[in-house]
């Protein structure tokens, strides 16, 4: 039976042959495995791809054990991990410092950040992990950075709000594309199996507060949307003033595909301090289980405020929850 290999597979195979590192080889093999036609004629090829991928992963694990902790591996925390990437001096460290309590090193000279730096961004009782990363250029991508990017739940490309915005965005997206990775402003839950090498992402236009650039910023946004709007949403922010932060947080939240749900005990006010965070599509029973593992079996019904037709109406434990719903569980 002929293999009938797709153009996507052949491009990935070419990237594999041209790869200069094991990290790039693994990315190419993953894309080959995702794009190869799944039928009897390719079973041996699929097995060979999995074998080669497994060998590279074992070699990577062995190397990491012998070298000690990998500074580019940042354990996930909070409701999701968001990695900030971009060229030198676009303000990634300033954004981290302005949104979190992390002691980010901010300086006017380039290449201040040498390893990824995490921090927790808290809004409305919800925490999102932001990770500042060393700058990348067309000529140099720090070893280990692509692993950090691929591990992220959301990737934000940070560029300057000025004449260099288009050039910077094109360079960063080109670097990712060369390594078999694409960004799209879709939640991870909406991406299909075919999109294994696509990550949820945003294009963040920073330093948008410079007075002399206000008109230019608007023009840049329009141009960026014209070029990338079909795949990437553009968000303008200012690390200096905090403008745009609320909108940025909400866009990240949408891409993370999570819901904030507030609990309410019968006869008592809503607890607004610590919302429960669940994957989008979760039900009342999922919330009950998060509160206590035996609660779904004990509960008789729940009352819901939020997206329901009538405030405080009775709902079944199989009802799906929406962001910012308030739930009162009755045993």
DOLO-587783 format. One record per residue (C-alpha): residue in one letter; x, y, z. Coordinates in steps of 0.02 Angstrom, whole numbers, plus 50000, padded with zeros to 5 digits. Example, Ala and Ser with C-alpha at 12.3 -4.5 7.8 and 13.67 -1.06 7.14 Angstrom:
<rs>
a506154977550390 s506844994750357 
</rs>
This chain:
<rs>
x500005000050000 x500755017049951 x501135029050091 x500415044450003 x501435056350110 x500765074050129 x501725090050086 x501695094250273 x502575077850311 x503895080950177 x504255098450244 x504435091550420 x505595077850356 x506685091050272 x506765100650436 x507285084550523 x508715081850402 x509295099850419 x509105100450609 x510645106150704 x510095100250877 x509145085950959 x507805098451011 x507475103150830 x507505084750780 x506185080650910 x505085094850851 x505225088950671 x504865070850718 x503315076250816 x502685085650664 x503065070750550 x502095059450668 x500635071550673 x500525073950485 x500885056250421 x499345047650348 x498675034750471 x498405018350376 x499165001050359 x500425006750229 x501275018550352 x501235007650509 x503105003650498 x503535021850465 x502495027250614 x503375014450724 x505075020550663 x504625038750700 x504055034150875 x505665024250903 x506775038750849 x505765050950954 x505895039551106 x507775038051084 x507995056951078 x506905059251232 x507905046251329 x509525054651277 x508835071551332 x508305064651502 x510005056251527 x510895072451484 x509805082651601 x510125070651746 x512005071451719 x512025090551706 x510855094051852 x509275104851851 x508825112951686 x508625131851713 x507515132651559 x506245120451632 x505005130651733 x503725120051830 x501945125651796 x500995134551932 x499355143751951 x497935142951824 x499155142151678 x500905146451618 x501175161051498 x502895163251420 x503475180451359 x504645179851210 x505395192951096 x506935202551038 x508075212251157 x507395227651247 x505545225451206 x505095226751390 x504755208551437 x505625210451605 x504705226851636 x503045218251603 x503495204351725 x504005217051858 x502425227451832 x501195212851843 x502005201451973 x503035202052131 x504525194052044 x506175203052062 x506445204751875 x508085212651820 x507635227851715 x508965237751621 x509135248551467 x510485237651391 x510025221651295 x510205203451351 x509925207351536 x508895191351559 x509965175751538 x508795162251605 x506895161351618 x506155170851766 x504395166351829 x503175177051927 x501345175651979 x500085188151909 x498545189252021 x496885197051972 x495175193852051 x495935180352160 x496595170652009 x498455167651980 x499295165851811 x501135161751797 x502115173651684 x503855168451628 x505105181251564 x506385173551445 x508085178051371 x507925187851208 x507995178951042 x508605185150874 x508635178150698 x510465173750726 x510325166450901 x509025156650999 x509645152151175 x509865133551202 x508355127051295 x507215141551253 x506175131851125 x505825118851260 x505185132651375 x504075139251236 x503375122251189 x502985118351371 x501955134351393 x500055135251394 x500085152251307 x501495161251215 x501525180351207 x502655188151076 x503185205151147 x503685218751022 x503915237551034 x502565250050987 x503575259150855 x504335258050683 x505185241550728 x503565232550777 x503265224350609 x505085219150589 x505165211950765 x503535202250749 x504035195150581 x505735189750648 x505055180850803 x503655171950711 x504895167050575 x506085159450705 x504655149150776 x504075144050604 x505815137850558 x505745126550710 x504045119550665 x503025129650789 x501575141450752 x500515152750863 x498645155350851 x497435165250960 x496365150050998 x496175141251164 x497135125051182 x495495115551201 x494975121751028 x496565115650942 x496405098650858 x497595083850856 x498235090050688 x498765106150776 x499985097450894 x501345109950847 x500225125150865 x500185134551030 x498915147551091 x499715164651076 x499545183551073 x500535197650995 x500865210451133 x501265228251079 x502235235551227 x502835253251267 x501195259751197 x501235274651317 x502535285151227 x501585301151184 x502465304251019 x502035286550964 x500175286451004 x499615289450825 x500965277850759 x500415264450883 x498665264750812 x499365263450637 x500515249150688 x499055239950767 x498045241550608 x499495235450502 x499885221050620 x498065215850620 x498045216350431 x499575205150423 x499275193350569 x497465196250623 x496825180150544 x497875170050668 x498495181550806 x497605194350913 x498575210350950 x498515218051125 x499285235051165 x499985237451341 x501135248951438 x502325241851568 x502595259551634 x500775264751661 x499875247951668 x498715252951526 x497975237851438 x498385225551577 x496565221051616 x496195217351433 x497815207551417 x497395196851569 x495655193051502 x496335188051331 x497585176351415 x496195169351522 x495155165451368 x496615156251287 x496925146051445 x495145139051430 x494785140251616 x493265146151714 x493195155451880 x491795149151991 x491315156952157 x490565146652298 x489135151852411 x488525143052567 x486625142952591 x486085158452685 x487815166552675 x488605179252556 x489675174152408 x491525171152441 x492345182852315 x494125180652380 x494615163452317 x493695157352162 x493835139252109 x494745137251943 x494165123251828 x494415118451645 x493105125751528 x491685113351508 x491715107951690 x490065103951776 x489295107251946 x489835089651994 x491645093751949 x491565108952063 x490815098552203 x492205085652183 x493505099552194 x492735105252358 x492655087552428 x492825070952338 x491225064052417 x490155079552389 x489505074752214 x488685059252288 x487975068552438 x487295083952351 x485425085052316 x485455100052201 x486315116752171 x485775134652142 x486625144952009 x486895163551983 x487725169251823 x487325162251653 x485695153851706 x484025160151643 x483425164551819 x484585170051958 x484725156952094 x483795143751996 x483995125252037 x485185115751923 x485725097751906 x487495092551947 x487775088751762 x487505106951713 x489035115151632 x489775130251720 x490275146751641 x491595159451691 x491135169651847 x489635158651894 x489115157952077 x488605140852142 x487705136052302 x487745117352336 x486395109252442 x486665092352526 
</rs>
